[in-house]
């Protein structure tokens, strides 16, 4: 397997907790806007926000990849962007990753209440290439995109 490192380096690693999820079966386009929303939140705020997204009570604003996306009520007041979606699958994987981050922080004896997300990186993972046979000897590609997500939190 290829060597994989975090995209951010820190001198003092004692107050930092990290977690990574590789080859998550969600397109990076779905996760990028979610990561932008979560960056800067505390760990508890982020977990509550993701639970509201999964329940479809609060939409995720779409700054990027927002062509032909419907407007959602209440987003423009808080985020300054009117278009949004409810990326439930991406939110479930992100919530699982934040719980992993919390366990890593507990293992390093960090205060969970004082953790703030300082970096969330979303990178393109492998693409699973499959082809569906069609009539007259043709085929249609069915590519499945994956994402690599890294989260870093610091104790303040």
Secondary structure, DSSP 8 states (H G I E B T S, - for coil): ------S---S--TTEEEEEEEEESS-HHHHHHHHHHHTTSBHHHHHHHHHHHHTTSS-EE-SSS-TT--B-TTHHHHHS--BEE--HHHHHHHHHHHHHHHHHHHHTT--GGGEEEEEEEEEEEEEEEEEEE-GGG-EEEEEEEEEEEEEEEEE-
